[in-house]
Amino acid sequence: MSAGADGIEELQRLLADVERLLRTTLGDLHGEAKVGAGELQASLARLLSMAGELKDTLVHKIENADRRVHDNVWVSVGVCALVAFIAGVIVGHQPHQPHQRHQPPV
């Protein structure tokens, strides 16, 4: 599992904790507050569902990227080398300034 998928799982755990806290406090509410809490609970359920879908999508994309890199190892190495070369040219290209010698104070 990747760091991104672990982050999604952490988000799902957090949302589950929020849902549990919401359920424990629903019994203490009355009237309009209870209706609002019900709407909040429905929104939380949708959010949990979306987090699950996001996790599935993220895991699928990560697995695809991993498979492409393994299937095309030398292309991946070439792309990395090209990016490193371009970064080196950009970083190494500094305007030339003539070297000035320091004169000792007289």
N, C-alpha and C positions, 0 to 999 in steps of 0.2 A: 504494500500500500504506500502511496506517496504522501508527502507533506500536505498537499492540497486536499487529498481525501481525508487525511487525519483532521485537518481543520474543519471540514464539513461534518465529520463525526462529532467533533467537539461542539460545533454549533447545534447539532441535533440533541446532544446531551443537555446543553444549556436550555434549549427550547423545551425539552421534556421536564427539566427542573422547574421552569417557569409555569408550565402547564400544571404540574403537581401542586405548586404553591397556589395557583389560581383555583384549583379544585378544592383545596383545603379551606380557602377563604370564602368560597361561594355560599357555604352554609350560614355564614354570619351576615349575609346581605339581605336586604328587603326591598320590595317594590322596584322602582326604576333602576336602582343600582344593580339589581339582579339581572334585569334585561340587558343593561350595558355590559355586565360581566359575561353574559351569554354570548353577546356579539364579539367580545374580546376572545372568548374561548373558541368561537368559530374561526376567527381570523388566525388565531394561533394554530389551529388544526390545519388550515390552508398553508400556513408558513412551514409547518412541519412536513407537509406533503411536498412543497416546493423544494425544501432542503434535501429531501430524499431523491427527488428527480435530479437536482443539481449534482448530488453526489454520484448518481449513476452516470450522468453525462460526463462528469469530470473523470471518473475512473475509466470510462470507455475511451475518451480522448487520450488519456495518458497511456493506456495500453496500446492504442494505435500508434502513437508517437514512438513508444518503446519498440514496437515491432518494426516500424519503418527504419529506425536507427540500426537495429540488429540485422535487418535484411539488406541494408545499404551502408555497411560499415565504412568502406573507403570513400564513398560520397560524403558521409558525415565528417570523416577526418579531413577531407579536402575543403569542405565548407568552413570548418573550424580554423584550418590553416589560413584560408583566404581572409577570414574575419580578423585573425590575429595579425596578418601581414598589413591589412588596411589600417587597423588600429595603430600598429607600429609606425606606419608612414605618417599618419595624422599626428600622433604624439611627437614623433621625432622631427617633424617639419617645423622648425622654429626659425623666425627671421634671423639672418646672420648679422651679428653685431661684431664689429672689429674689436679685437682684444686690446685693451688699453693697459699700459704699464703704469703702475703707481710710482710716482716720483717721490723720493724721500723728502720730507720737509727740510727747508734750508735754514 
